[in-house]
Amino acid sequence: MLFRSRPALAKVQFTNHWGGPILITEEWTPVFRRHPKSKNIIVLGGYSGHGVALSVYLGRWAAEVLLGRKKLPNWNHSTGADH
């Protein structure tokens, strides 16, 4: 199927591949909140298929939150996240 839709790849030999589950949150927004038992832990996840890019970006944002330089995002209103 891939080679029919992308004939330029017909002679390319793939040595590795990846596949795995994708977590999609109810509102299609990542989980980004403080852990309920420690204000020094931030929980991140549920990137809805954009994990590689968002994990790097939001990981840096989380570090900035822990350093007091940024605030948590406000997109988790209905999930009871700290804001």
N, C-alpha and C positions, 0 to 999 in steps of 0.2 A: 504494500500500500504506500509506504513512504517513497519508494523509488518511482512509482507511477505518478505521484503528485510532485515529486522533486527529482526529475531525471538527472540533474547535475550531480546528485549524490550516488548514482548507480555504481560507480567504481570506488567509492569511499569505503574503507574498511573501518568499522567501529570496533574499538577494543574494549570499551566500557560503556555501561549505561546505568541509569539510576531510575528508580520508580519507587513510589511510596505513598502513604496516605497523605491527604491534604485536609487539614482542619479548617472548616469554615464555621465561623461563629454565627449565631442567630441573626445578628444585625450586620454581618459582613465587615465588621470592624475588629481590629486586633484587640486582644486583652492587653491592657497596659495599666496596671494598678499596683498599689502597695500590697504586700502580703498582710493578711489580717492579724498575724501574730508578731510582725516586726516591721516597723517603719523603715528599717534599713535594707529591706528586701523588696525588689520590684519584680512582679510577675509579668512576663511577656509571652505571647503566643497567639495562635489562631490567625495566621497571616493570610488565610484564604487563597492560597496558591502563589503568594508573592513573598515567600519566606526568606529567600536569600537576600534580596534587596532590602526588604523591610527589617529583617533581623539586625542588619548592620546599622541602618539608619536609626531604628528605635533603640537599639542597644546603646548607641552614643547618647541619644536623648535621655535614656534612663540614667546613664552615668551623670549627665548634667543635672538631672533631678536630684540624685543622691548628693551631689555637691552643692545643692541649693541655688543653682544658676538658672534652672528652668522649672516650669510647673508641669504636672501631669496633664495629658490631653483630657478634654472633657467629653469624649465621644462615648464613654461607657455609662451614661446617665442611668439607663434602666437596669444595669447590673449591680448597682450599689457600690461602684468604685469610689475610692477617695479622690477628691479633686482639690 
